[in-house]
Every structure is written in structure tokens, then in C-alpha cells.
């Protein structure tokens, strides 16, 4: 039980910020490109409480971490926050600006990966103290969850960010046809998750990315 509590404590902050700041980034980008929908809804905020979904931000990641801790494995986390409302029709250049609004979330996760990697570097090079190991473990968790969420959301499947980016990049007729997949996107994602295919896709990408980060930061 002590091991479980320790694992949940280490992962709580990285998971919370990874999921909620991802959504906040969409809101900031949408406002920048002319859509104030998220701002009017009070969702342009770095306050995690404004973005938490009780199931997607707390229950599901918590269960995954708990099961992984009890099984002695490394968790492939999956979770979500309350989606930030974006009215793409209000963007100044809807098709082109959609790319940047969609990309803002994964870019936020990338920025957090770099921040956690720097913290990890500081933790392992600092003089030995009682905080160094917990700090390193939390930073490692931050790198992992942000890497997973970044690659997950970049999958070219509407309504994921990668799907939105594809819609922005494709010619108008092809983009319209591709966007029709959106109602089936989440069921497809769940199917990939429960069949293990999602892990087979994300696992190598995350591992390679983490290897690159380790080289860059000398970890």
C-alpha cells in the first residue's frame, strides 16, 4: 500500500499539468487566431481546476497508475481533460489557423517534456539530499506522460489534434471527407487501446523520443 501511495503521489502533479495545460494551450491559440469561445467560457486559464474531467483527468489515469504499481510495470497512461471549446468558424482563416490551434496542445506537451527533463537533470546532478530521488522520479513521470500525450494526440484521427492538423493540410474536398471520420474517432481510439494496438504504436515512438531527450540533456 505504501508503494501504491508513493507512486500515485509521484504521478499526480505531472498527469494533472500534462492533461490540463494541453487543453489550456488550445484556448490560448484559439484566442490568438480570433476565436474567443474558450475565453468567454472561462477556459483560458492555467488553473487546472478549470480543465479537470473527474473521469478522464483523475479516475482513469489513477486506475492505470494504481494497477501498474501493483503489477510492478511501467504505465502507458491514457487520460483527458474537459475539451476546450473552439469555434473554428470564428478563426480569421479557419482552415489554416486550425492547424496552429490543434498543434498548440502537443506543443505544450513538448514544452513540458523539456521542462521536466531539465528538472531531472538538476535532480541527478544536485548534491545528494532527501529531495533528489523523489524529484527525479516525478520528473521522469512528467517526461513519460507528456511524451505519451504528445504522440497520442498527434495520431491522424479526428477529433485528435493530429486529425485536425490533417484536415487543415488536406485539399478542401479531401479534408471534408476525412473530417467525416470524427464521430467514430473516439470508438476507434478505444478499440485500439483495448486491443493493444495503441500501445504497439505509441510504445516505440515514446521510447525513441525519450532516448533522444536523454542524449540532448545528457541523462
Long-range contacts (C-beta under 8 A, 24 or more apart in sequence): 3-69, 4-66, 4-69, 4-70, 7-65, 7-66, 7-68, 7-69, 8-62, 8-65, 8-66, 8-69, 10-134, 10-137, 10-138, 10-141, 11-61, 11-65, 11-75, 11-77, 11-138, 11-141, 11-145, 13-138, 13-142, 14-116, 14-138, 14-141, 14-142, 14-144, 14-145, 14-146, 15-57, 15-61, 15-65, 15-77, 15-79, 15-141, 15-145, 16-48, 16-52, 16-57, 17-48, 17-112, 17-142, 18-109, 18-112, 18-142, 18-145, 18-146, 18-149, 19-51, 19-56, 19-57, 19-61, 19-79, 19-80, 19-81, 19-149, 20-48, 20-50, 20-51, 20-52, 20-57, 20-81, 21-46, 21-48, 21-108, 21-112, 22-81, 22-105, 22-106, 22-108, 22-109, 22-149, 22-153, 23-51, 23-81, 23-82, 23-83, 23-84, 23-105, 24-51, 24-84, 24-108, 25-104, 25-105, 25-107, 25-108, 26-84, 26-86, 26-101, 26-102, 26-104, 26-105, 27-84, 27-86, 28-104, 29-100, 29-101, 29-103, 29-104, 30-84, 30-86, 30-91, 30-101, 33-91, 33-92, 33-93, 33-97, 33-100, 33-101, 34-90, 34-91, 34-92, 34-97, 35-86, 35-87, 35-88, 35-90, 35-91, 35-101, 36-90, 37-85, 37-86, 37-87, 37-90, 38-84, 38-85, 38-86, 41-85, 43-82, 43-84, 43-85, 51-81, 51-82, 51-84, 52-81, 52-82, 53-80, 53-81, 53-82, 56-80, 56-81, 56-82, 57-81, 74-144, 76-148, 76-199, 76-202, 76-203, 77-144, 77-145, 77-148, 77-149, 78-148, 78-152, 78-193, 78-198, 79-149, 95-167, 95-168, 95-172, 95-175, 96-168, 98-164, 98-165, 98-167, 98-168, 99-164, 99-165, 99-168, 99-169, 101-164, 102-161, 102-162, 102-164, 102-165, 102-168, 103-161, 103-165, 105-153, 105-161, 106-149, 106-150, 106-153, 106-154, 106-161, 109-146, 109-147, 109-149, 109-150, 109-153, 110-146, 110-150, 112-142, 112-146, 113-142, 113-143, 113-146, 113-147, 113-150, 113-213, 114-213, 115-142, 116-140, 116-142, 116-143, 116-146, 117-143, 117-213, 117-216, 117-217, 117-219, 118-217, 120-217, 120-219, 121-217, 121-218, 121-219, 124-219, 143-210, 143-213, 144-206, 144-210, 147-206, 147-209, 147-210, 147-213, 148-202, 148-206, 151-202, 151-205, 151-206, 151-209, 152-198, 152-202, 155-189, 155-201, 157-181, 157-185, 157-188, 157-189, 158-182, 158-185, 159-185, 159-186, 160-185, 160-189
